Amino acid sequence: MQIRWFGHACFLCEGSGVRLLTDPFSKEVGYPFPRAEVDLVTVSHDHYDHNAVEELPGRPAVIREPGRHAVKGIQVEGFPVFHDEVKGAKRGKNLIFVWEMDGVRVCHLGDLGHLLEPDTVAALGKIDILMVPVGGIFTIDADGARKVVEQLAPRVVIPMHYKTPALTFELASGEDFTRSFEQVRREKVYAGDAKSLPARQEVVVLDYLP
């Protein structure tokens, strides 16, 4: 399995014969638009920096609802949560998506705005790779992200939704989150399978790709 980061909350995940893209953003966000041909797109919520599906090439399947969805032999499950700490009163709803590729369970938290309820933690189950927002302001901040990582105990943590030179609006930096972890490495692309998952939890900071 390979994971590439296009910036913000947008990742291209390739494995089990499927190309899955998360939360494509509009050009106003600042990163080059991810014009990748994919089989499947997940949309955590309908804000412009997460739902620019109409600009993608081809006709990928799009998942923007909770529940179980089967596409090309993989199952993607959406779990309803909120975009803020007051049950959506500020910014509405959000979806967490979980899927398995090459024996690895991947979780994308979207714009999660709160700590997880115990029932949600139980429903999500074992998570191998966690994509977590860390930039605050519109989502959980670095401290909240660390607590969610503790709740889910993934083997690999990939931070997202934080300030970079490309981003056109303000978020906190990724370093506010990563400085609390002992095992941190930077990669252009994450590549691995179930056998290569680290024995100790590590944070993998991906470079955003044009």
N, C-alpha and C positions, 0 to 999 in steps of 0.2 A: 504494500500500500504506500502511496505517496500523498503528501499534503503540501500544497503550495498556498501562500497567502498573497492575495492581491491588495491587501490593506483593509482597514476598518474591521468589519465582521465577515468579510468575504474570503472563503477558502475554496480551493478546488481539491477534492478528495477523489483519488483514483484507486480502485481495488475491486476485486471480485468481478471484473469485467464491466464495471460501471464508473461513469464520471459524474460526480455529484458536486454541485456548486451551492454554497450557502450565501444568503443575504447579499445579492448583487446591488451595488450602489449607483446612484446617478452621478454624472460628471461634476456636479456642484460640490461633491465631497472632496475632490482634489486629486485623487489617485487616477491613473489611467484606467479606463473602463475595461473590465475583464471579458474580452470578446472570445471566450473559449466555447467551443462546441461541446455541449454536455448532454447527458441523458436525463438529468433530474436536477431540479432546483428546490431548495427549501427557503421559505420566507418566514422569518420569525414574527414580523409585524409589518404593517403597512405605513412605514415612514420612508421618505425618499432615499435615505441613506441605507436602506435594507431591501427594497422591493422593486428595483429597476429591471424586472423580468422582460419587459417588452423590447428592450434594447439588445437582448441576447440573440445570437444567430441560431437558426434551426427552430425546432419546435419541441423543446424539452418538456417533460412532465413537470408540473409545479405543485408543490405541497405547501399549503398555507393554512391548514386546518389541523386540530388535534386528532388523535387516534392513530390507528395502524394503517399503513399504506405500503403496498407491495409494488415495486417497480423493478423490472428486469432481474428478478431473482433475489433482490435484497429487500428487507423490511425496514421501513423508517417509521418511528413512532414519535408523535408530537404530544407534548405535555403542556397544558395551559398554566401559565404563571402570570406575573404582572411586570410592567415596565417601571414601576416605582414602588415605594415602601408603603403606600396607602391604597392597596388593592386596585390600582389602575385609575384612581381619581385624578391624578396629574397627567399621566401619559398613556393610559390605556393598558391593553393586554399584551402579552408576549408569549411566544412558544419556545420551549426547549425541544430540540430534536436529538434523537438517539438512533444510531444505525450501526450495523456490523459489516466490516469489510476485512477479508483475509484473516478472519478469526479475531479481529480487534474491535472492541466496542467503543465507538466515538460519540461524544456528546458535545453539542453546540448550544450554548446557553442563550444566544441571541442577546437582546438588551435587557437582561435580568436586572431588576431594580431592588431586590430584597434578598435576605437569607431564605434558604429553602425550608419549607415545612417538613417535619419528619415523614409524613405520608408521601410527599414528593420524592424525598431521598430514597425511601423504600421502593417506590414505583420505578425510579430510574435504574436501580440495581447496580451491578458492578460496572464501573466505567474505567476503561483503559486510558483513553486520551480525552482530555477535557479542554475545550476552547472557551475561555472565560473572559468577559469584559472587565477591564481594570481601570479605566480612565475616569470614572466618576462623572459628576454633573448630570448625565442622563441615565446612568446605570449605577450598579454598585461601584464603590471606589476600591482602592488597593486593599484597604483593611477588610472590607466586605468580601472581596474576591478571595483573600486568604482564608476567610472563614468558610466560604463555600467550598474551597479546595479541601479543607479539613472535613467538611460534611461528606464529600463524595469520594475522597481518597483515591484519586486517579494515579496511574503510574507515570503518565506524561501530562504536563500542563502547558498549554499554548496560550499565552496572553493575546488579547485582541482589543479593539475599540479603545485606543489610547492615542496620545498626541505624537505625530511624526512631522517632519518638515513638509510633507505633502498635504496634510490635512488642513482644510480651510476654516475650521472652527476650533474652539478651545476645548481640550480635554487634558487631564493630568498625564504625565509621562509614564511609560512602562516601567521605568526604574523604581518608581514608588512601590511597585508590586514585587519586582524581581529581587530587590535587595534583601528581602526576608528569607530567601531560599539559599541553601548551600549548593545544590546541584543546578547550575544554570549554564546552558550552552546556546550558541547562536548558529543557525543553519539557514541556507538558502531554501532547502526543501527538506521536509521530514520524510524519511523512508524507513519502513520497518514492517514487521508482522508480529504475530503473537509470540513467536519464539525470541524475538529481539527486544521485547519490552524490558526496560531496566528493572533490576531488582529493587533499587531505591528510587523513590519519586524524584523526577527531575523536571525542570522548566526548560522548554525549548522555545527560544525567541526566533521567529522567522523573519527574514527580510522580505519586505513587500516587493512584488515582481511587476514590472511594466508589461 
